[in-house]
Amino acid sequence: MNNQARISKVKIATCSLAGCFGCHTSLLDIDERLFDLLGMVEFDRSPFTDIKHCGPCDIGIVEGGVSNAENARVLREFRDNCKVLVAIGPCAITGNVPALRNNIDLWDCFQEVYLYDPGTEGNQIPNDPELPLPFDKVYPIYEVVKVDYFLNGCPPSPDAIWNFLTDLIEGRKPEIDYKLLRYD
Amino acid sequence: MNKAITIDGKTLPFEDGQTIMDAALTAGVYIPRLCHNPELKPHGSCKLCVVNANGRNVTSCTMPASDGMVVTNNTPELNEDRKALVQMLFVEGNHICPACEASGNCQLQAAGYYLRMESPHFTHFYPPRRVDASHPDIFLDLNRCILCELCVRASRDIDKKNVFGISGRGIDSHLVVNSESGRLGDTNMAVTDKAAHICPTGAILIKRKGYTIPIGKRTFDQKTLSEFHLGQVKQPEPDGE
């Protein structure tokens, strides 16, 4: 029975790219409904599990936009492995605050942050080969891979996340109530 | 007998000289809009108010009503077109709602909610646009300008100051300020001007008012765009009034 239940559980992977983890925090804010959620789903790669790579999943939830090569690699891994891909929060949907840098030359941006900003010590632009290559712009994830569903809100409210997830897990097309559709 | 049109099967009377939009507003029938304000001469540029009248798509804010005209307005096809227009406005500028003082009072955002826009869909332009903070009381942030010309018309026709204009053509069209320096601070615009309070987005903001009303308690946190447009002619203040 226990095995049966485990096999039928929906597999979910989540990640935060160029985001602030606020959407993940809002997911945790569904509070005691987390117990109901864990009865229905099993987490694959996610900050909650610390699994490093996404395996085959039913639902992939992506927070944050694509700001560097590592973001793009993770996003492609999610798209390749998840049957349904969800963009959560305005960073994934529009680029949002990280995309404010899109009108500033990347080098100017780096100099401002690492060389000229008062209080920075050592005055060095990070250049370790392990650091992912930054892109010239921050892109919403739908401009990089196909996205199936969008969940707005900065962050989406716990109720919006709960309604959305239960719809998806129970095989319905998620309907977002007018009151819960928010871009801010 | 009075002259009348029908909109979505409902018969609405009108008077000579009224547009489809005028007749609809009088009868409390909502046609989505961004660039139209009943206080000002119609402009017909945002195309959100396009309806089908006698088989042709026309902008309802400029099209005169004529007796027996059959209009369809609230249809899935027209609302899909309207949503695509709003999505194009979103990607054409830099509309970052969570970082905008006007969030919650913004009619572009409210149009997105009304039309159930879930993503901007198209490729973002992220155009480089100017911010002008030279005026002591008013911010001008061109990142959020949708070229509705409401400020142009209000400044010209109500304030009689001609502070704003549109320059360039097509995709290069942009709002310009009528001063030698091109800066708002060098014009005679005042914070009490109609043009300072008519922007449907956050392109023209009153300084030091940004967050007097918190997010969640603002105009479109309380009501839909249709309730707002039908319920009052007055524009929302950046501070939620």
Interface residues (C-beta under 8 A of the other chain):
Chain A: A87 P90 I93 T94 G95 N96 V97 A99 L100 N102 N103 K137 Y139 P140 Y142 E143 V147 Y149 F150 N152 C154 I176 Y178 L181 R182 Y183 D184
Chain B: F90 N94 H95 I96 C97 P98 A99 C100 S103 G104 Q109 G112 Y113 R116 E118 S119 P120 H121 T123 H124 Y126 P127 P128 R129 I215 T224
